[in-house]
Amino acid sequence: MSALRPHIHLFLDEFSGEPVRSAVRRIQDSGFSTVSTDSSQEFVFGTWGQDEVGYGGWETTAELQFLVDRIRSVGRGRIKFWSPENHEYQLSVRLFETEMRVSAPVRIWGPPARIFDTDEYTRETVEKRTELLVTLFLELSERFDPWYAFADIYDDRPKRIFPADRPPESGLEQLPWITVFGLEWFDFFGGADRTKRAPAWNVRQLATGSVVVRERDFPAPTYAECDSGPPISTYEYLFERRSIAELRSERRRKRNTIVDPFREFAPGERGSDIVLCKGHASIETTEIDYRDVATTIGESDNCYVLHVYRDDRDQLREVNSGLFVRRLIDEDGQPIGTLPDDVPLERELLSLSVNTAVEPFPPEMYRMESAAEPSVIAKLFGLWELPPDGTVWAEGDTCRRWATDPN
């Protein structure tokens, strides 16, 4: 699988003027360099092979007109360009029509997305890199006036943000990081004014009349945004024509509704549960509210990921040893039923698999029949194998991780 990268796609039906030359100029106007950073200072480009099997090798030239003529002669080409920090991007332009119902003849892809990681770089650095990319996206959208365009980060093609047809039969299932909606979307969304009131992080109108909807400040969600969950849905506001008041009310309800994926399991079914001892959680054992647990503790803070099964008393137990793990949790965030007689409250593990209904993981991510075929969750966080004595407890009510790593 390729690395996560930023992508820009502009969907339009026809070009006007000199599209290749215009694209190069807009790239330059956005703060990028379109000539190589070595001593040659030349354009670096490639053209589609005459046999339609793909691109040939890279070519260089000091003359923009030569590049324009070469790409025009075959109808399809790509051009390298660089950010002020020398991060490499590529522009792809297709000048001929295709038989596809919709297509993006202007595309851009960039360097690995980690350059936008606020955990790896300072916020100021990521802001500069982000706004450079946003400026480029808006410059190209102003020039080519696409009926739909987006900028987003992904590794494999995410079909949910690629249109299958024009509106209203677009087939879009979610919004990317930034979207440009052309004029033909407005009737479907309830008018231009309603479109401009979309509850996104930022909404603006271009000189072309198109509306730009930006879901968040950075290309990838920050940890803070992940912890707080998504805002009210811009997609549902636009595509389902739901009111902001309705969406806010639903979000409040979801924030107060708890989802335990193992409630969907039948007795005997197995899965992988992300758990945390109460010592590590620093939570009073007698006053546990899973609405607080779900919003303040992340999955990566776990003590263990255990292979468990649901028994006929709405309890989870470790598959091999039968060790009691926890009770199922109801929609109000409270444990279902009573503890086994031989288990003190301190030994009931907290589950980080339990979440609010704002954006829970589906139960399928936890299902796991055997350790030989780990679930998605087990692959992400690693499965913990019980020691020979079949318990997670070192002594008393202290779990093994707490005994070795109290911090």
Disulfide bonds with the S-S distance in Angstrom:
none
